[in-house]
């Protein structure tokens, strides 16, 4: 018996059918980052006591937002690829998602503020020049505001309507970056919760692929948009993420397949007394990196984009990965078309990593096999997260997760609350599930105790670690 041949056949079979596996515990492959970027990610994770995967994933999203339409990758496909990604990160309350986003987004906001200031000075100067016949005349704040109107330079938006976003795109070279640290409102809008169930993600579909769009309402002088490009970065609770990926319209219209989805399962760390602050020298690298990209790719002269070419070896790696996705498409059909864009998203990640590693002149460097390999490694990690997330959604009732999210938000705002008071609040607890709170206590997501000062019990619950819990209480496992 030829055992070596049999072993080779088994290895090939495993390679063909066992490469994509759900795994939410796999560590983020931080080694694909450059040393400077890795140092930044590890420092920010330490300062905010956040999982490294959360920080690194947000760094990717931020760099993507700085590239705009200013640089693209030339592949074996006739159409170029831009380094623009759609991301959705879900995590438990208490992981400081908003603070982390605010920190990493700060250089982008400051750059946008400076561009707007310069634009305002330019408008004021022009108005003065146009009114030289009026002696000592200077435009008022209202005059300048009316002249600028909706044309103020905009890179970042948080919420949107289709019409409002179309108008903003029309004044901004048809590129915009949508970021939201509390994405429940965005998800509701996309699902059509405010438009009689009509899907509201058409512009996002166009913005991922660089397609044209004709607005159905007269919002701008020319409502035809020729080539929309967007980045989208959504952060939310696990419940919001699960609601997003389980929505039929979002799945069937192809919006889900455009997103890179990651769900953070790490527990919220206990607080300590250490004083933490951002190291100015480490963060200065991030500030220079992002503002440099914005100067070249968003605030530049809007000429032809820079182009990065790939080596033959890099293209071979891409083709192998793409064929691997194609070969497993049928057995992965439960993933709602996510596999259809895994190879494309790997390319987008490759360009992001390439531009960061050659930040001063990326167009003068070929994207080599090492860069493509790093992007595929990172994409495999994301695929494992996506599969784990989709498996979890199959096991749970999304409605239950919505109730859990509302309850956690209420307790976060109000602190320890009597169980009988919670039962009186409409929409906090699901009807017919008397053991709902008990399950959360069993899983450690809530703590419970008897807060009565008399013989009659008065059960209370709170989020673990809430500093409003009275000191010395004895937690109980049964309600």
C-alpha positions in Angstrom: 0.0 0.0 0.0 1.4 3.4 -1.0 0.8 5.3 2.3 2.6 8.5 1.1 0.1 8.8 -1.8 -2.9 8.2 0.4 -1.6 10.8 2.9 -1.1 13.3 0.0 -4.7 12.7 -1.2 -6.0 13.2 2.4 -4.0 16.4 2.8 -5.3 17.7 -0.5 -8.9 16.8 0.4 -8.5 18.7 3.7 -7.0 21.6 2.0 -9.9 21.8 -0.4 -12.7 21.4 2.1 -11.5 22.3 5.5 -9.8 25.6 5.3 -12.7 27.9 6.2 -13.7 27.1 9.8 -15.7 29.1 12.3 -13.5 30.3 15.2 -14.2 33.3 17.3 -11.3 32.6 19.6 -8.5 32.8 17.0 -6.1 35.6 17.9 -5.8 38.6 15.6 -2.8 38.1 13.3 -1.1 41.3 14.4 2.1 40.2 12.8 0.8 41.3 9.4 0.9 44.9 10.6 4.1 47.0 10.2 6.2 47.4 13.4 4.9 51.0 13.9 1.3 50.1 13.3 1.6 47.0 15.6 3.1 49.2 18.3 0.3 51.7 18.0 -2.4 49.0 18.1 -0.9 47.3 21.2 -0.5 50.7 23.0 -4.1 51.8 22.3 -5.4 48.4 23.4 -3.5 48.7 26.7 -4.6 52.3 27.3 -8.3 51.6 26.7 -8.1 48.0 28.0 -9.7 46.9 24.8 -9.1 43.6 22.9 -6.3 43.9 20.3 -8.7 42.6 17.7 -11.1 45.5 18.2 -8.3 48.1 18.0 -6.6 46.6 15.0 -9.9 46.2 13.1 -10.7 49.9 13.8 -7.2 50.9 12.6 -7.9 49.2 9.3 -11.2 51.0 8.9 -9.7 54.4 9.7 -6.8 54.0 7.2 -9.4 52.9 4.6 -11.3 56.1 5.2 -8.3 58.3 4.5 -7.6 56.8 1.0 -10.8 58.1 -0.6 -10.6 57.9 -4.4 -6.9 58.9 -4.5 -5.2 55.5 -4.9 -6.2 52.2 -6.4 -4.8 48.7 -7.1 -4.3 47.3 -10.6 -5.0 43.6 -10.6 -5.7 40.9 -13.2 -9.3 42.1 -13.5 -9.9 45.0 -16.0 -11.4 47.2 -13.2 -9.1 48.6 -10.5 -9.7 48.0 -6.8 -9.8 50.7 -4.2 -8.8 50.2 -0.6 -12.3 51.0 0.7 -13.8 48.5 3.1 -17.2 48.2 4.9 -16.8 47.0 8.5 -19.2 46.1 11.3 -17.8 45.3 14.8 -20.0 44.0 17.6 -19.0 43.9 21.2 -20.5 43.8 24.7 -21.4 47.1 26.4 -18.5 48.3 28.5 -15.7 47.8 25.9 -15.4 51.5 25.3 -16.3 51.4 21.6 -17.2 55.0 21.5 -14.0 56.2 23.2 -11.8 54.0 21.0 -13.5 55.3 17.8 -13.2 58.9 19.1 -9.5 58.4 19.7 -8.6 56.9 16.4 -10.9 59.3 14.4 -9.5 62.4 16.0 -6.8 63.2 13.3 -9.5 62.7 10.6 -11.9 65.1 12.4 -9.2 67.7 12.9 -8.2 67.5 9.2 -11.8 68.0 8.2 -12.1 70.9 10.5 -9.0 72.6 9.0 -10.2 72.0 5.5 -13.6 73.6 6.3 -11.9 76.5 8.0 -9.8 77.2 4.9 -12.8 76.8 2.7 -14.7 79.4 4.8 -11.8 81.8 4.6 -11.7 81.4 0.8 -15.5 82.0 0.5 -15.1 85.2 2.7 -12.3 86.5 0.6 -14.2 85.9 -2.6 -17.3 87.7 -1.3 -15.2 90.7 -0.3 -13.6 90.7 -3.7 -17.0 90.5 -5.4 -18.3 93.5 -3.3 -15.4 95.9 -3.6 -17.9 98.7 -4.5 -19.2 98.5 -0.9 -16.7 100.5 1.1 -15.4 98.7 4.2 -17.9 96.0 3.7 -17.3 92.5 5.2 -19.6 89.6 4.9 -21.4 88.5 8.1 -21.4 84.9 9.4 -24.8 84.5 7.9 -23.6 85.7 4.5 -20.8 83.2 4.5 -23.1 80.4 5.8 -25.6 81.0 3.0 -22.9 81.1 0.4 -21.4 77.8 1.5 -24.8 76.1 1.9 -24.6 72.4 1.6 -21.2 72.5 -0.1 -19.1 72.5 3.0 -16.2 69.9 2.6 -17.3 66.7 4.4 -15.3 63.5 4.9 -17.1 62.0 7.9 -20.8 61.4 8.5 -22.5 59.4 11.3 -26.2 59.0 10.2 -27.8 59.5 6.9 -30.9 59.5 4.7 -30.5 58.5 1.1 -31.3 61.9 -0.1 -29.0 63.7 2.4 -26.1 61.4 1.6 -26.6 61.9 -2.1 -26.4 65.6 -1.7 -23.2 65.3 0.5 -21.6 63.0 -2.0 -22.4 65.4 -4.9 -20.3 68.2 -3.2 -17.4 65.9 -2.1 -16.0 64.3 -5.2 -18.6 61.5 -4.7 -16.7 60.0 -1.7 -17.8 59.9 2.0 -16.9 57.9 5.1 -19.7 56.7 7.3 -18.7 56.0 10.9 -21.1 55.2 13.8 -20.2 54.0 17.3 -23.9 53.3 18.1 -25.1 51.8 14.9 -28.6 50.7 16.0 -30.1 53.8 14.3 -28.2 53.1 11.1 -29.3 49.5 11.1 -32.9 50.5 11.6 -32.7 52.9 8.7 -31.1 50.3 6.4 -33.8 47.8 7.3 -36.5 50.4 6.4 -37.8 50.8 10.0 -38.5 54.5 9.2 -39.7 54.0 5.7 -42.5 51.5 5.9 -40.1 48.6 5.5 -38.5 49.8 2.3 -34.8 48.9 2.1 -32.6 52.0 2.4 -29.2 50.7 1.5 -29.1 51.4 -2.2 -26.4 54.1 -1.9 -24.2 51.8 0.2 -24.5 49.1 -2.5 -23.4 51.7 -5.1 -20.7 53.1 -2.9 -19.0 49.8 -2.4 -18.7 49.1 -6.1 -18.2 52.6 -7.5 -21.4 52.7 -9.4 -23.6 55.6 -10.6 -26.7 56.7 -8.8 -29.7 58.8 -9.8 -31.5 60.3 -6.9 -35.3 60.0 -7.0 -35.8 63.3 -5.3 -34.6 66.8 -6.3 -32.0 67.4 -3.7 -29.2 68.8 -5.8 -28.9 70.7 -9.0 -27.6 67.6 -10.8 -28.9 64.5 -9.0 -26.8 62.1 -11.1 -23.8 60.7 -9.3 -21.3 59.1 -11.7 -19.0 57.0 -9.5 -19.8 56.7 -5.8 -17.1 55.5 -3.4 -17.6 55.0 0.3 -16.2 53.5 3.4 -18.5 52.3 6.2 -17.5 51.6 9.8 -20.3 50.5 12.2 -19.8 49.6 15.8 -22.6 48.3 18.0 -23.6 45.7 20.6 -23.7 42.1 19.7 -27.5 42.3 19.6 -27.3 45.1 16.9 -24.8 43.1 14.9 -27.0 40.0 15.0 -30.0 42.0 14.0 -28.0 43.3 11.0 -26.7 40.0 9.7 -30.1 38.2 10.2 -32.2 40.8 8.3 -33.6 39.3 5.1 -33.4 42.5 3.1 -29.8 43.2 4.1 -28.9 39.6 3.1 -30.9 39.3 -0.1 -30.0 42.7 -1.5 -26.3 41.8 -1.2 -25.4 44.4 1.4 -24.2 41.9 4.0 -21.7 40.4 1.6 -20.0 43.7 1.3 -19.2 43.9 5.0 -16.4 42.5 7.0 -18.1 41.3 10.2 -16.3 40.7 13.5 -17.9 40.0 16.9 -15.8 40.5 20.0 -16.5 37.8 22.7 -13.8 39.0 25.2 -15.3 39.7 28.6 -15.3 43.3 29.9 -12.1 43.6 32.1 -12.5 44.6 35.7 -11.5 48.1 36.6 -8.2 48.9 38.3 -6.4 52.0 39.7 -3.7 52.4 37.1 -3.6 55.9 35.5 -3.5 55.4 31.7 -2.9 58.0 29.0 -1.9 58.1 25.3 1.8 58.3 24.6 2.2 61.4 22.5 5.1 60.0 20.5 3.3 56.8 19.6 0.2 58.6 18.7 2.1 61.1 16.6 2.9 58.4 14.1 -0.9 57.8 13.7 -1.5 61.5 13.4 1.2 61.9 10.7 0.1 58.7 8.8 -3.6 59.6 8.6 -3.2 63.4 7.9 -0.6 62.5 5.3 -3.0 60.2 3.5 -5.8 62.7 3.7 -3.6 65.5 2.3 -2.7 63.3 -0.7 -5.9 61.3 -1.3 -8.8 63.4 0.0 -7.7 67.0 0.2 -5.5 66.9 -2.8 -6.0 68.2 -6.3 -8.6 65.4 -7.2 -6.6 64.5 -10.3 -6.1 61.0 -11.6 -5.6 58.5 -8.7 -2.2 56.9 -8.0 -2.0 53.3 -9.1 -0.3 50.3 -7.5 0.6 47.3 -9.6 0.9 43.7 -8.5 3.6 41.2 -9.2 2.7 37.9 -11.0 3.3 36.0 -7.8 0.9 38.2 -5.9 -1.8 37.7 -8.6 -1.2 33.9 -8.4 -1.9 34.0 -4.6 -5.0 36.0 -5.2 -6.3 33.6 -7.9 -5.7 30.6 -5.7 -7.6 32.2 -2.8 -10.4 33.2 -5.1 -10.7 29.7 -6.5 -10.7 28.3 -3.0 -13.7 30.5 -2.2 -15.4 29.4 -5.4 -14.8 25.7 -4.8 -16.5 25.9 -1.4 -19.3 28.3 -2.4 -22.0 25.6 -2.4 -21.2 24.2 1.0 -21.0 27.7 2.4 -24.4 28.9 1.0 -25.7 29.3 4.5 -23.4 32.3 4.9 -25.8 34.5 2.8 -23.4 35.3 -0.1 -20.5 36.5 2.2 -18.0 34.2 0.4 -18.7 35.9 -2.9 -16.7 38.9 -1.9 -14.0 37.4 0.3 -11.4 37.6 -2.4 -12.3 41.1 -3.3 -12.1 42.2 0.3 -8.7 40.5 0.6 -7.5 42.8 -2.3 -8.8 45.9 -0.5 -7.1 44.9 2.7 -3.9 44.2 0.7 -3.9 47.8 -0.7 -4.5 49.2 2.8 -1.5 47.3 4.3 0.6 48.2 1.2 -0.1 51.9 1.5 0.7 52.0 5.2 4.0 50.1 4.8 5.0 52.5 1.9 3.2 55.6 3.1 5.4 58.2 1.2 5.3 56.6 -2.3 3.2 53.4 -2.4 2.6 53.8 -6.1 6.4 53.3 -6.7 6.4 49.9 -5.0 4.8 46.7 -6.4 2.4 44.8 -4.3 4.4 41.6 -3.9 3.4 38.1 -2.8 4.3 38.9 0.8 1.8 41.7 0.9 -0.9 39.6 -0.7 -0.2 36.7 1.7 -0.5 39.0 4.7 -3.9 40.3 3.4 -5.1 36.7 2.9 -4.0 35.7 6.4 -6.0 38.6 7.8 -8.9 37.8 5.6 -8.9 34.2 6.8 -9.1 35.5 10.4 -12.1 37.7 9.4 -13.7 34.7 7.7 -13.4 32.6 10.8 -15.1 35.4 12.8 -17.9 35.8 10.2 -18.6 32.1 10.2 -18.7 31.9 14.0 -21.0 35.0 14.1 -23.4 33.5 11.5 -23.4 30.2 13.4 -24.4 32.0 16.6 -27.2 33.8 14.9 -28.6 30.4 13.7 -28.7 29.3 17.3 -30.4 32.3 19.0 -33.6 34.2 18.6 -32.7 37.7 17.4 -35.8 39.1 19.2 -34.3 37.8 22.5 -31.1 39.6 21.8 -33.0 42.9 21.1 -34.6 42.6 24.6 -31.3 41.9 26.1 -29.7 45.0 24.5 -32.6 47.2 25.7 -32.3 45.8 29.2 -28.5 46.3 29.4 -28.9 49.9 28.1 -31.5 50.6 30.7 -29.4 49.2 33.5 -26.3 51.0 32.2 -28.3 54.3 32.5 -30.2 53.7 35.7 -28.0 51.3 37.7 -29.3 48.6 40.1 -33.1 48.1 39.6 -35.8 46.1 41.4 -37.0 43.1 39.3 -40.6 44.0 39.9 -39.9 47.5 38.5 -38.3 46.0 35.4 -41.4 43.9 34.8 -43.6 47.1 34.8 -41.5 48.7 32.0 -42.8 48.0 28.5 -40.4 46.5 26.1 -37.6 45.6 28.5 -38.5 41.9 29.1 -40.0 39.5 26.6 -43.5 38.2 27.3 -43.8 34.6 28.2 -40.2 34.2 29.1 -40.3 34.1 32.9 -36.7 32.7 33.1 -35.2 35.5 30.9 -33.5 37.3 33.8 -32.5 34.0 35.4 -30.7 33.0 32.2 -28.7 36.2 32.3 -27.8 35.7 35.9 -26.7 32.1 35.1 -24.5 33.3 32.2 -22.9 36.0 34.4 -24.3 38.9 32.3 -26.3 40.1 35.3 -25.8 40.0 39.1 -28.7 39.7 41.5 -29.2 40.2 45.3 -31.9 40.8 47.8 -32.0 44.5 48.6 -34.9 44.4 51.0 -34.7 46.2 54.4 -37.7 44.1 55.7 -38.7 40.5 55.8 -40.3 40.7 52.4 -37.7 40.0 49.6 -37.0 42.7 47.1 -34.8 41.3 44.3 -32.5 43.7 42.4 -30.3 43.2 39.4 -27.4 45.1 37.8 -24.6 44.9 35.3 -21.5 43.2 36.7 -19.0 45.8 38.0 -21.5 48.6 38.2 -20.0 51.0 40.9 -23.6 51.9 42.0 -24.1 48.4 43.5 -24.2 48.8 47.3 -21.0 47.6 49.0 -21.1 44.3 50.9 -24.2 42.9 49.2 -24.4 39.1 48.9 -25.0 38.0 45.3 -27.4 35.1 44.7 -27.6 32.6 41.9 -31.4 32.2 42.0 -34.1 34.9 41.5 
